[in-house]
């Protein structure tokens, strides 16, 4: 692909974005489909100025990451229903100058889960109560799961439980609750907390499915312990690729090349490794 006067520009906005794997994933997708497009990482502090630039320059689409997922909402022209319900935007589509906000985190997580198990009728422990938990809780509820929220701070955990119409338990009381599925959404398990497990081990029972949405490292301490205790484990890579694939579909209207996107992320995580 040669950059020229027709090249379309996409990117991720956030702070920090220096470690984002989205450029590797989306540029691999553009390249696989031979699209004349590039995807860059933009470190953004001035959100309003950034969106004025997107409109003025005709940037075609953006991924939105921490800390802008909520703050960006009132600055857009319209919101997809699901993004409005969740209260966070991770994707912007520029439709003829109108900026439309979407949320693909929840649907990405659901697809990653449903590759392995069906969530309808399952009991689920949702660990964490931040933006990712809110998006995932929303789609799990839509998908027919029965949820319990567990979080470090009771205030935030209870607020998410109210939003989802479910109950809240402190992290220490998790082992008292039996569930089919546990979805871990805190940063515990990532550097600098890579050696830590965010839940008491006793909650992990044989036959349970445990998904950690962290993808670096691919196998967190939680997933190591869960595997050793006879649980089925799912790492955060599939969610990351599926939320990106949905962004790609929204931007281009094309079927995303998932294999290539996944391979690019694996390669970016472990340069030099061969598939
Ligand atoms: P967030 O809004 O900042 O929420 C963080 C949550 O983690 C809060 O519930 C917080 O609890 C909890 N937490 C933070 N540090 C903790 C600690 N030391 N011990 C226990 N709980 C702790 O963040 P987010 O946007 O939801 O993102 C959370 C994680 O998901 C990040 O690691 C992000 O990289 C990952 N993520 C992955 C994907 C993917 O595609 N795989 C997509 C989105 C996000 P308090 O309420 O007590 O502060």
Boltz pocket constraint, residues with backbone or C-beta under 6 A from the ligand:
constraints:
  - pocket:
      binder: B
      contacts: [[A, 66], [A, 105], [A, 108], [A, 128], [A, 129], [A, 130], [A, 131], [A, 132], [A, 133], [A, 151], [A, 152], [A, 153], [A, 156], [A, 157], [A, 185], [A, 186], [A, 187], [A, 188], [A, 190], [A, 198], [A, 213], [A, 214], [A, 215], [A, 236], [A, 237], [A, 239], [A, 240], [A, 241], [A, 243]]
      max_distance: 6.0
